[in-house]
């Protein structure tokens, strides 16, 4: 992935007036972190709409601040969305020191089709979508991938410990936490089906008897 770059500008508008800012295609942001006081800034909305999905919470962004020649390395820490339109209305960036480790969440993808799903009719479940790692900012992986092909039957699960972690990255999440599994299809037994049918028949017979009594 190419480096993500973002230019931020000073913001003078505060409070309720930021609604006018948003209507003009500008999104208010805050930046804080390494040797930096909280800064009220702003950015072109279209640019943010493109970069935020690419960066997620674990991809560093090279942010150029007003009056600075060198870009700062930042991570997205909070994104606020409009409750109706889901548009981005505010973003918080965390500035980091590239020589100090940070903790962040990294997404996990289960790729492919499980034989237990393909051949046995099971369903793939992935209860864990992200894991927490610790690494230098520029060494954080964009994501981890596990192969669904390993789930050959319903007795095999994929765990955090199955994730291959590159050198320089420390896994913080519990290694025994389950990432994915294949569960068998729910098959109703003939006995249960007969029980349901008999129950319905009894209810229908009872209703018919009550109607006959009422008619008499």
Secondary structure, DSSP 8 states (H G I E B T S, - for coil): ---EEEE-EE----GGGHHHHHHTTEEEEEEEETTEEEEEEEEEHHHHHHHHHHHTTTS-EEEE-TT-SS-EEEEEEEEEE-TTT--EEEEEEEE--TTSEEEEEEEEEEES--HHHHTT--EEE----EEEEEEEGGG--S-EEEEGGG--STT-EEEGGGS---TT-EE-S-TTSEEEEEE------HHHHHHHHHHHHHHHHHHHHHHHHHH-
